[in-house]
Protein backbone atom coordinates (compact mmCIF):
# COMPACT_ATOMS: atom_id res chain seq x y z
CA UNK A 1 0.00 0.00 0.00
CA UNK A 2 1.22 3.49 -0.85
CA UNK A 3 0.48 6.73 1.03
CA UNK A 4 1.07 10.41 0.29
CA UNK A 5 2.17 12.59 3.22
CA UNK A 6 3.65 16.03 3.70
CA UNK A 7 7.28 16.09 4.81
CA UNK A 8 6.47 17.77 8.13
CA UNK A 9 3.73 15.24 8.85
CA UNK A 10 6.05 12.29 8.19
CA UNK A 11 8.73 13.70 10.45
CA UNK A 12 6.25 13.91 13.33
CA UNK A 13 5.09 10.30 13.11
CA UNK A 14 7.88 8.43 11.32
CA UNK A 15 8.82 6.24 14.28
CA UNK A 16 5.28 5.21 15.08
CA UNK A 17 4.43 4.75 11.41
CA UNK A 18 7.40 2.44 10.80
CA UNK A 19 6.29 0.20 13.66
CA UNK A 20 2.62 0.27 12.74
CA UNK A 21 2.97 -0.27 8.98
CA UNK A 22 6.53 -1.34 8.11
CA UNK A 23 5.58 -2.29 4.54
CA UNK A 24 3.82 0.99 3.74
CA UNK A 25 5.36 2.91 0.85
CA UNK A 26 5.41 6.58 1.80
CA UNK A 27 5.58 9.15 -0.96
CA UNK A 28 6.53 12.53 0.48
CA UNK A 29 5.40 15.91 -0.81
CA UNK A 30 8.51 17.98 -0.14
CA UNK A 31 8.45 21.69 0.74
CA UNK A 32 9.84 22.49 -2.73
CA UNK A 33 6.96 20.64 -4.41
CA UNK A 34 8.93 17.52 -5.39
CA UNK A 35 7.65 14.01 -4.69
CA UNK A 36 10.15 11.65 -3.11
CA UNK A 37 10.11 7.94 -2.31
CA UNK A 38 12.77 6.54 0.01
CA UNK A 39 14.75 9.74 -0.41
CA UNK A 40 14.78 9.64 -4.21
CA UNK A 41 12.89 12.06 -6.43
CA UNK A 42 9.85 10.37 -7.90
CA UNK A 43 9.16 10.95 -11.58
CA UNK A 44 5.52 10.92 -12.57
CA UNK A 45 2.54 10.81 -10.26
CA UNK A 46 2.53 9.34 -6.77
CA UNK A 47 -0.75 7.42 -7.36
CA UNK A 48 -1.26 6.64 -3.66
CA UNK A 49 -4.10 4.60 -2.21
CA UNK A 50 -3.99 6.57 1.05
CA UNK A 51 -3.63 10.34 1.41
CA UNK A 52 -3.25 12.27 4.65
CA UNK A 53 -4.56 15.81 4.29
CA UNK A 54 -2.87 16.84 7.53
CA UNK A 55 -2.72 20.27 9.17
CA UNK A 56 0.34 20.92 7.00
CA UNK A 57 -2.01 21.26 4.02
CA UNK A 58 -3.36 24.56 5.31
CA UNK A 59 -0.66 26.53 3.55
CA UNK A 60 0.96 27.12 0.16
CA UNK A 61 1.17 23.40 -0.72
CA UNK A 62 -2.57 22.78 -0.59
CA UNK A 63 -2.96 23.24 -4.35
CA UNK A 64 -0.15 20.75 -5.05
CA UNK A 65 -1.65 18.18 -2.73
CA UNK A 66 -5.15 18.46 -4.17
CA UNK A 67 -3.68 18.10 -7.66
CA UNK A 68 -1.99 14.83 -6.69
CA UNK A 69 -5.27 13.68 -5.14
CA UNK A 70 -7.20 14.38 -8.33
CA UNK A 71 -4.60 12.50 -10.38
CA UNK A 72 -4.42 9.47 -8.09
CA UNK A 73 -6.21 6.64 -9.88
CA UNK A 74 -5.81 4.20 -6.99
CA UNK A 75 -6.84 6.59 -4.23
CA UNK A 76 -9.38 5.04 -1.88
CA UNK A 77 -9.05 6.73 1.52
CA UNK A 78 -8.29 10.29 2.63
CA UNK A 79 -7.83 11.33 6.25
CA UNK A 80 -8.35 15.06 6.69
CA UNK A 81 -7.42 17.46 9.44
CA UNK A 82 -10.63 19.38 8.77
CA UNK A 83 -13.90 19.03 10.67
CA UNK A 84 -16.08 20.57 7.94
CA UNK A 85 -15.55 20.18 4.20
CA UNK A 86 -18.09 22.61 2.77
CA UNK A 87 -15.55 24.99 1.19
CA UNK A 88 -15.17 24.66 -2.61
CA UNK A 89 -11.46 23.88 -2.24
CA UNK A 90 -12.43 20.44 -0.93
CA UNK A 91 -14.53 19.56 -3.98
CA UNK A 92 -12.14 16.76 -5.13
CA UNK A 93 -12.98 14.92 -1.91
CA UNK A 94 -16.51 14.40 -3.21
CA UNK A 95 -15.18 11.71 -5.58
CA UNK A 96 -17.50 8.71 -4.96
CA UNK A 97 -14.61 6.23 -4.97
CA UNK A 98 -13.06 7.92 -1.93
CA UNK A 99 -13.67 7.14 1.68
CA UNK A 100 -13.09 10.43 3.53
CA UNK A 101 -12.49 10.58 7.28
CA UNK A 102 -13.11 13.99 8.80
CA UNK A 103 -11.14 15.04 11.84
CA UNK A 104 -12.42 14.97 15.39
CA UNK A 105 -9.13 16.30 16.76
CA UNK A 106 -10.44 19.87 17.08
CA UNK A 107 -13.38 18.88 19.27
CA UNK A 108 -11.87 19.26 22.75
CA UNK A 109 -10.17 22.58 21.93
CA UNK A 110 -13.29 24.11 20.40
CA UNK A 111 -15.39 22.86 23.29
CA UNK A 112 -13.03 24.52 25.75
CA UNK A 113 -13.22 27.76 23.77
CA UNK A 114 -17.03 27.71 23.91
CA UNK A 115 -17.21 26.79 27.57
CA UNK A 116 -14.65 29.32 28.76
CA UNK A 117 -16.28 32.19 26.88
CA UNK A 118 -19.74 31.23 28.08
CA UNK A 119 -18.67 30.92 31.71
CA UNK A 120 -16.82 34.22 31.63
CA UNK A 121 -19.95 35.96 30.34
CA UNK A 122 -22.32 34.23 32.74
CA UNK A 123 -20.15 35.24 35.69
CA UNK A 124 -19.99 39.04 36.35
CA UNK A 125 -16.25 39.29 35.75
CA UNK A 126 -16.46 42.60 33.87
CA UNK A 127 -18.63 44.17 36.56
CA UNK A 128 -16.35 43.16 39.41
CA UNK A 129 -13.35 44.40 37.40
CA UNK A 130 -14.98 47.83 37.14
CA UNK A 131 -15.51 47.90 40.91
CA UNK A 132 -11.87 46.98 41.41
CA UNK A 133 -10.74 49.75 39.06
CA UNK A 134 -12.86 52.22 41.03
CA UNK A 135 -11.58 50.90 44.39
CA UNK A 136 -15.21 50.15 45.26
CA UNK A 137 -15.90 47.42 47.83
CA UNK A 138 -19.09 46.12 46.23
CA UNK A 139 -20.31 42.55 46.32
CA UNK A 140 -22.00 41.20 43.19
CA UNK A 141 -24.47 38.33 43.14
CA UNK A 142 -24.18 35.93 40.25
CA UNK A 143 -26.17 33.17 38.62
CA UNK A 144 -24.73 29.69 38.92
CA UNK A 145 -24.18 27.67 35.79
CA UNK A 146 -26.37 24.88 37.13
CA UNK A 147 -29.33 27.22 36.68
CA UNK A 148 -28.67 27.72 32.97
CA UNK A 149 -29.94 25.95 29.86
CA UNK A 150 -27.68 25.49 26.85
CA UNK A 151 -29.10 24.97 23.36
CA UNK A 152 -26.51 23.32 21.12
CA UNK A 153 -27.44 23.38 17.44
CA UNK A 154 -25.49 20.61 15.77
CA UNK A 155 -24.52 17.54 17.75
CA UNK A 156 -21.58 15.95 16.05
CA UNK A 157 -18.25 15.43 17.75
CA UNK A 158 -17.82 19.13 18.59
CA UNK A 159 -21.35 19.56 19.89
CA UNK A 160 -20.96 16.51 22.11
CA UNK A 161 -17.66 17.76 23.52
CA UNK A 162 -19.36 21.07 24.38
CA UNK A 163 -22.27 19.28 26.04
CA UNK A 164 -19.90 17.14 28.08
CA UNK A 165 -18.19 20.19 29.55
CA UNK A 166 -21.35 22.19 30.21
CA UNK A 167 -22.97 19.21 31.93
CA UNK A 168 -19.98 18.99 34.25
CA UNK A 169 -21.10 22.36 35.65
CA UNK A 170 -24.68 21.15 36.03
CA UNK A 171 -26.17 22.98 33.04
CA UNK A 172 -29.25 21.58 31.33
CA UNK A 173 -28.44 20.55 27.75
CA UNK A 174 -30.85 20.69 24.84
CA UNK A 175 -29.60 19.76 21.40
CA UNK A 176 -30.92 20.32 17.90
CA UNK A 177 -30.18 17.59 15.40
CA UNK A 178 -31.87 15.53 12.70
CA UNK A 179 -32.15 12.35 14.76
CA UNK A 180 -34.54 12.31 17.70
CA UNK A 181 -32.83 9.30 19.29
CA UNK A 182 -31.99 9.82 22.99
CA UNK A 183 -28.40 10.66 23.88
CA UNK A 184 -26.72 10.41 27.26
CA UNK A 185 -25.36 13.97 27.03
CA UNK A 186 -28.69 15.59 26.14
CA UNK A 187 -31.58 16.36 28.47
CA UNK A 188 -33.80 17.17 25.50
CA UNK A 189 -33.54 16.70 21.75
CA UNK A 190 -35.29 19.01 19.30
CA UNK A 191 -35.31 19.67 15.57
CA UNK A 192 -34.50 22.81 13.60
CA UNK A 193 -38.23 23.32 13.09
CA UNK A 194 -38.64 23.55 16.88
CA UNK A 195 -36.26 26.51 17.26
CA UNK A 196 -38.94 29.24 17.59
CA UNK A 197 -40.31 27.40 20.63
CA UNK A 198 -36.93 26.41 22.11
CA UNK A 199 -34.88 29.60 21.78
CA UNK A 200 -36.86 31.56 24.43
CA UNK A 201 -35.72 29.04 27.08
CA UNK A 202 -31.99 29.01 26.28
CA UNK A 203 -29.41 31.02 28.21
CA UNK A 204 -26.56 29.95 25.92
CA UNK A 205 -27.09 29.19 22.22
CA UNK A 206 -24.21 27.50 20.40
CA UNK A 207 -24.07 27.16 16.61
CA UNK A 208 -22.06 24.01 15.94
CA UNK A 209 -23.74 22.75 12.78
CA UNK A 210 -22.49 22.58 9.19
CA UNK A 211 -23.44 25.15 6.59
CA UNK A 212 -26.04 23.72 4.23
CA UNK A 213 -28.92 25.13 2.26
CA UNK A 214 -31.13 24.29 5.24
CA UNK A 215 -28.93 26.12 7.76
CA UNK A 216 -27.71 29.11 5.73
CA UNK A 217 -28.85 32.35 7.45
CA UNK A 218 -30.55 30.23 10.11
CA UNK A 219 -29.76 32.89 12.73
CA UNK A 220 -31.83 35.65 11.16
CA UNK A 221 -34.05 38.40 12.56
CA UNK A 222 -36.79 35.94 13.55
CA UNK A 223 -34.23 33.69 15.25
CA UNK A 224 -32.88 36.58 17.33
CA UNK A 225 -36.37 37.87 18.16
CA UNK A 226 -37.11 34.46 19.70
CA UNK A 227 -33.97 34.44 21.86
CA UNK A 228 -34.16 34.99 25.58
CA UNK A 229 -33.27 38.53 26.69
CA UNK A 230 -29.78 38.51 28.20
CA UNK A 231 -28.77 35.28 26.48
CA UNK A 232 -25.45 34.47 24.82
CA UNK A 233 -24.85 33.45 21.18
CA UNK A 234 -21.67 31.55 20.29
CA UNK A 235 -20.86 30.66 16.68
CA UNK A 236 -18.07 28.16 16.03
CA UNK A 237 -19.85 26.57 13.05
CA UNK A 238 -19.73 28.65 9.87
CA UNK A 239 -20.10 32.36 9.24
CA UNK A 240 -22.93 31.78 6.78
CA UNK A 241 -25.16 30.51 9.59
CA UNK A 242 -25.63 34.08 10.85
CA UNK A 243 -27.23 37.10 9.23
CA UNK A 244 -24.68 39.59 10.55
CA UNK A 245 -26.82 42.66 9.87
CA UNK A 246 -29.71 41.11 11.79
CA UNK A 247 -27.33 40.26 14.63
CA UNK A 248 -26.25 43.89 14.90
CA UNK A 249 -29.85 45.00 15.38
CA UNK A 250 -30.57 42.15 17.79
CA UNK A 251 -27.61 43.02 20.03
CA UNK A 252 -29.09 46.49 20.53
CA UNK A 253 -32.24 44.76 21.76
CA UNK A 254 -30.34 42.48 24.15
CA UNK A 255 -31.40 39.36 22.17
CA UNK A 256 -28.67 38.19 22.53
CA UNK A 257 -26.89 40.28 25.14
CA UNK A 258 -23.50 38.97 23.97
CA UNK A 259 -22.15 37.29 20.84
CA UNK A 260 -18.96 35.25 20.67
CA UNK A 261 -17.96 34.83 17.03
CA UNK A 262 -15.10 32.73 15.70
CA UNK A 263 -16.37 32.45 12.11
CA UNK A 264 -17.65 35.07 9.68
CA UNK A 265 -19.33 35.42 6.32
CA UNK A 266 -16.17 37.00 4.92
CA UNK A 267 -12.78 35.83 6.17
CA UNK A 268 -10.49 37.51 6.98
CA UNK A 269 -13.00 39.88 8.55
CA UNK A 270 -12.83 43.23 6.70
CA UNK A 271 -11.10 45.91 8.72
CA UNK A 272 -14.12 48.20 8.43
CA UNK A 273 -16.59 45.63 9.78
CA UNK A 274 -18.76 46.79 12.69
CA UNK A 275 -17.99 43.51 14.45
CA UNK A 276 -14.48 44.58 15.46
CA UNK A 277 -15.62 47.39 17.75
CA UNK A 278 -19.06 46.38 18.99
CA UNK A 279 -19.03 46.34 22.81
CA UNK A 280 -21.22 43.24 23.00
CA UNK A 281 -19.15 41.14 20.60
CA UNK A 282 -16.11 39.00 21.22
CA UNK A 283 -14.44 37.97 17.99
CA UNK A 284 -11.55 35.64 17.23
CA UNK A 285 -10.04 34.93 13.79
CA UNK A 286 -11.35 31.40 13.17
CA UNK A 287 -8.99 30.09 15.81
CA UNK A 288 -11.14 28.20 18.31
CA UNK A 289 -9.45 24.96 17.19
CA UNK A 290 -5.92 26.07 18.01
CA UNK A 291 -5.52 24.14 21.25
CA UNK A 292 -2.06 22.94 22.19
CA UNK A 293 -3.06 19.28 21.78
CA UNK A 294 -5.12 19.52 18.58
CA UNK A 295 -2.17 18.67 16.34
CA UNK A 296 -1.11 15.66 18.38
CA UNK A 297 -4.66 14.32 18.41
CA UNK A 298 -4.82 14.72 14.63
CA UNK A 299 -1.59 12.81 14.14
CA UNK A 300 -2.78 9.97 16.32
CA UNK A 301 -6.15 9.88 14.60
CA UNK A 302 -4.43 9.27 11.27
CA UNK A 303 -2.39 6.42 12.72
CA UNK A 304 -5.42 4.81 14.33
CA UNK A 305 -7.47 5.02 11.15
CA UNK A 306 -4.55 3.86 9.01
CA UNK A 307 -4.34 0.74 11.15
CA UNK A 308 -8.02 0.07 10.52
CA UNK A 309 -7.58 0.62 6.79
CA UNK A 310 -4.63 -1.73 6.66
CA UNK A 311 -6.33 -4.37 8.81
CA UNK A 312 -3.29 -4.53 11.07
CA UNK A 313 -2.95 -5.39 14.71
CA UNK A 314 -3.11 -2.17 16.73
CA UNK A 315 -1.06 -1.90 19.86
CA UNK A 316 -2.58 0.26 22.55
CA UNK A 317 0.68 2.01 23.31
CA UNK A 318 0.44 3.76 19.92
CA UNK A 319 -2.35 5.84 21.39
CA UNK A 320 0.21 7.54 23.58
CA UNK A 321 3.73 6.68 22.60
CA UNK A 322 5.19 8.68 25.48
CA UNK A 323 3.07 7.14 28.24
CA UNK A 324 1.52 3.79 27.31
CA UNK A 325 -1.76 3.17 29.06
CA UNK A 326 -2.04 0.15 31.34
CA UNK A 327 -3.91 -2.72 29.75
CA UNK A 328 -7.33 -3.42 31.25
CA UNK A 329 -7.52 -6.46 33.46
CA UNK A 330 -10.34 -8.96 33.48
CA UNK A 331 -11.07 -12.23 35.16
CA UNK A 332 -10.83 -15.45 33.18
CA UNK A 333 -14.45 -16.14 33.99
CA UNK A 334 -15.41 -13.12 31.86
CA UNK A 335 -13.68 -14.46 28.76
CA UNK A 336 -16.69 -16.20 27.11
CA UNK A 337 -18.80 -13.04 27.20
CA UNK A 338 -16.00 -10.90 25.82
CA UNK A 339 -15.27 -13.43 23.09
CA UNK A 340 -18.87 -13.19 21.90
CA UNK A 341 -18.74 -9.38 21.99
CA UNK A 342 -15.46 -9.24 20.06
CA UNK A 343 -16.72 -11.73 17.49
CA UNK A 344 -19.86 -9.64 16.95
CA UNK A 345 -17.77 -6.50 16.47
CA UNK A 346 -15.12 -7.94 14.18
CA UNK A 347 -17.12 -10.57 12.31
CA UNK A 348 -14.28 -13.02 12.95
CA UNK A 349 -13.79 -15.93 15.36
CA UNK A 350 -11.81 -14.64 18.32
CA UNK A 351 -10.46 -15.91 21.60
CA UNK A 352 -9.12 -14.28 24.71
CA UNK A 353 -5.66 -15.14 25.93
CA UNK A 354 -3.79 -14.15 29.09
CA UNK A 355 -0.13 -13.44 29.63
CA UNK A 356 1.78 -13.66 32.87
CA UNK A 357 0.80 -10.13 33.87
CA UNK A 358 -2.89 -11.05 33.74
CA UNK A 359 -3.62 -8.71 30.82
CA UNK A 360 -5.57 -9.76 27.81
CA UNK A 361 -5.77 -9.65 24.05
CA UNK A 362 -8.37 -10.26 21.37
CA UNK A 363 -6.87 -12.69 18.89
CA UNK A 364 -7.85 -14.69 15.88
CA UNK A 365 -8.03 -18.27 17.11
CA UNK A 366 -5.89 -19.46 14.24
CA UNK A 367 -3.24 -16.72 14.29
CA UNK A 368 -0.07 -18.09 15.86
CA UNK A 369 1.87 -14.90 15.11
CA UNK A 370 -0.63 -12.80 17.06
CA UNK A 371 -0.33 -15.18 20.01
CA UNK A 372 3.43 -14.83 19.89
CA UNK A 373 3.06 -11.06 19.84
CA UNK A 374 1.01 -11.27 23.00
CA UNK A 375 3.67 -13.27 24.78
CA UNK A 376 6.31 -10.67 23.83
CA UNK A 377 4.20 -7.64 24.53
CA UNK A 378 4.56 -7.44 28.28
CA UNK A 379 0.84 -6.95 28.65
CA UNK A 380 -0.18 -4.65 25.81
CA UNK A 381 -3.71 -4.80 24.48
CA UNK A 382 -4.29 -5.85 20.88
CA UNK A 383 -7.34 -5.57 18.66
CA UNK A 384 -7.40 -7.91 15.68
CA UNK A 385 -9.57 -7.27 12.64
CA UNK A 386 -9.88 -4.95 9.69
CA UNK A 387 -12.57 -2.82 11.32
CA UNK A 388 -11.02 -2.37 14.73
CA UNK A 389 -13.18 -2.29 17.84
N, C-alpha and C positions, 0 to 999 in steps of 0.2 A: 504494500500500500504506500502511496506517495502523498505527502502533505506539503502545502505552501504556507510558510510562516515569514513574518518580518524578522530581520536580524535581531532587533532588540528583544522581541518576544522569545526567540530561540535562546538567547543568552540567559534569560531569566529562568528558563525551565529545562535547560539542556540535560542536567544531571538526572532529574526526575523522568524526563522523557526517554532517555536512554535505557533506564531501568524498566520503565513501563512498556515501551514498544521498541525493543532493540532492532527489529527488522524494518522499522519504518524508514522510508526514504524521505528526507527532508530537503525540499527545495527552498532556498532562502532568497527573499526579495531584499537585496542589499540597499543601503542608503543611497547609492549612486544609480539605482534603477536596474542594475544587473541581476540576473538570476544565477545562483550558484548551487551546485550539488557536490557535497563532500569537498568543498573548497575550490572546486573548478568551475569556471564560467560555463553556464549551460547555454548551448545554442538552440534556438527554437523555443517553443512554448513549454511551460512546466507540465501542463496537463495533469494536475493533481486530482486525486479522488476526495481529499480532505483539504479544506481551507480554513484558516483561523483568522477571522477579521477582528484582530485584537485591538486594544486601545491605541496601539501604535498606528492604526489606520487613520486616526483622526488628525491628519496632517497632510503634508504635500504629496505623500505616496499613495493616497487613497485612489486617485485616478488610475495609477499603474496597477494597483491590486485588482480593482474592479475590471480592468481590461483583461487581466490574466484569468479572472473568474469567468468572464464571458467567453473566453477562448477555450476553456477547459472542457473537453468533450467527455472526460470521465468523471467530472465532478459529481459528487453525490451528497456530500454533507458540508455545511458551513456553520461554524460556531462564531457568533458575533459577540462583540462587547457592548452591544446596543440593546436597550430595553424595548424601544419602539422603532419600527422600521417604516414609518409613513412618509419619510422624505423621499423625493424623486431620485436622489442619488442611489437609493437602495433598490431601484427597480430591477436590476439583474437578479436579485435574490428571489424574485417572483417566479423564476424558472420552475416549472412543475416537476422536473426531475431532481430538484434539490430538496434535501431535508435541511431546514434552517433552525438552529437552536438560538433563541434569544438569550440575552444575559439576565441573570437574576442577581449579579454581583452588586449592583447599585442599591438594591433594596434596603439594606440596613442603614446605609449612609443617608439616603433620602428620607427614610423614616425618622432618623434622628433630627434631620433638618426640620421636618414638619413639626415634630413633637417639641423641640426646643423653642421654636418660634411661637407655637401656640401657647406653651406654658408661660413664656415671658410676657405675652400679651394678656393672658388671663390673670396673672399676678400683677399687682400695681407697682411694678418696678419703676416706671417712669415717674409716677406720682411721688413715691418715697424719695427718689433721686432729687426731685425739685425741692422737697422739704429739707433734704440734707444741704443742698446748695444755698438755701435761705437760712440755714442754721435754726430751723423750726422743729421743735420737739413735738411732732404730731404723729399719733398712731393712725394707721390706715387698716380698716377691715378688708378682707379679701374673700373671694369665693373659692372654695376648694374644688379641685379638678373632679373629684368624685360626684359633684353636683352637676357636671356638664354632660352634654350629649354631642357626640361627634358624628357627622354624616360624611361618610367616605364614598365618593362616587368613583367607581372603578375598584375592583377587588381582586386584582392579580397579585403577583408577588409583592409589589410595592405597597398596595393597599393593605395587604395582610400584615406586613411588617409594621405599618403605621398603627393598625388596630391593636397589634400585640403590645406596643409600647403605651398607647393610651389606656388600654385596659389595666395595665400594671398600676396606673394611678387611680383606678376605680371608675373611669369614665364609662358612660353607656355608649355602645357602638352600634350605629345603624349603617348598613352598607347598601349601595345601589349597584346592582349587576343584573345580567340577563337571566341567570339561573336563580330560582327561588328556593333551591335546596338549602337546608340549614347548614350553618357553619359554626364551629366552636368559638370563633373569635367575634361573632356577630350576635348582638342581642335582637336585632331585627333586620330583615332583608326586604328591600323595596325595589321597584323598577324605576326607570327614568320617567315613565308616565306618572309616577306617584310624587314626583318632586314638588309640585305646587302644594301638596298636603303635608309633605315632610319637612320642607325647608323652614317653616315657622317654628319648629321645635328644636332646631340645631343651633348649638352655641359655636361649633367649629365645623366649617364645611371645607372638605378637601377634595380638589379635583385631581384624580389620579387615573383617569381613563384615557384611552387612545383617542386621537382625532379621527373621526369618521364623518360621513355625511350626516349621520344621526346625532353626533355630538358637536358638530361645528356651531359656534355661537350659542351653545347651550346656556351659558351664563349671560343672559340678555336682560333687558329691562324688566321683563316679567319675573325672571328668576330672582333678581335682586329685590324686587318689590315684595316677594314672598319670604325673604330672609328675615330672621329674627333681629329686631333692633339691638345693636351692641354686639352682634356676632362677628366672627372672624372668617375670612375667605383665604384659603391657601391654594395656589395653583402650582403644582409640580408636574402637570400632565403635558399639555401643549398650549401654546399661546392662542391658537385658533379656537379654543374652547370658550374664550371670554370676549365679549363685546367690550372693548376697552373704553369707548365713549360712554356706554351705558354704565360701566363701573364708576367712572368719574362722577356722574350724576348721583349714583347710588351712595357713594361715600359721603357726599354732602348731606344725605338723608340718614346717615348712620346705619344703612343696610347694604353692606356690612359697615361696622365701625372701623375695621382694619382689614387691609389686604396684604398678603405676603405673596409676592410674585417672583417666580424663578424662570418663567418662560413667557415669551411675548410673541405677538403677531409678526413683528419684524425684529429680526436679530442680526447683528447687534441692535440694541434699542437706540433709535435716533437720539442725538444729543439734545434736540429741542422737544423731546417728548415730555408731556406733563407729569409722567410717572416718576421721573427722577426726583422731583421736588415736592411732591404731594405729602403733607404731614401725616397722612393716615396710611401711607404705603411703605412697605419695606420691599426693596427689589434686590435681586442678586442675578448675576449674568449667566443664567443656565448652569449653575455650579452646585446644585444640591447633591449631586452624585460624587463630589470630590472628597470623599472620606479617605482617611489614610490607609484603610484596608481594602478599598474597592478594587484596586489593581490586583492585589494578591488573591482575592476571592475569584476574580475573573480568570487568572492564570490557572487556579486549581479547578475551576469549573471546566475549562477546556480539557485538562488532563482526565478528569472524571468521565466526561462525555466521550473522549477519545477511546478510553478503555471500553466503554459500552459499545462503541462503533466497531472496535476491533474484536470484540468478544473475548477479551483477555481476562486473566485473573487479576483482580484489583486488590492490592494490599492496603489495609487501612492506614498504614503510616504515611501513604502518599497524601492523605488529606491534611497532614501537617508534618512536613518533612523535618521541621525543627524539633517538634515535641510530639512524638507518636502517642496516640491515645491508647489507654489500656484496653485490651480486648474484653468484651463482656463475658461474664462467667455464668454458666448455667449448670444445673444438675443433670446427671445422665438420665434421670427419669423423665426429663422434659424433651429428650431427643426425638421420640416418635412424633410429637405434636409439631416440633420445629421442622422436621423432615417433610411433613405434609405441607406446611406453609411454604417452605422453600420450593418444593416441587410445583406447587400451584403458581408461584411467582415466576419461576424460570421455565416451566414447561419441560423440565428434564428430571430424570431420576436422580435424587440426591441422598446423601447420607451425612450424618454428623460424626465427626471424629474428635478425639481429645488428645492433647499432648500432655507432657508431664506437668505443665503449669496449670492444667485444668481449663485452658481456654479452648475455643472451639472453632471449627471451620465448616463451611458448606461446600461439599465436594461432589463431583460426579462419582458415582459408585465404581465406575470402571476406569478412573483416571489415576494411574499409579504415580505419575509425575506430580499431580496435585497433592497426593498424600505425602510424597517425599518433601514437597515444599512446606507442608505443615510441620513436619518433623524438624525442619531446619529453621523454621520461622521464629522460634522462641516465643510463640504465643500470639502471633499476629492473626487478624481475622481476614478470611478470604471470602469473596463472593464469586461463584463460578456461574457463567452463563452469559449469552450475548446481550441480554437485556438488563443485566444488573439486578439489584434488589432495592 
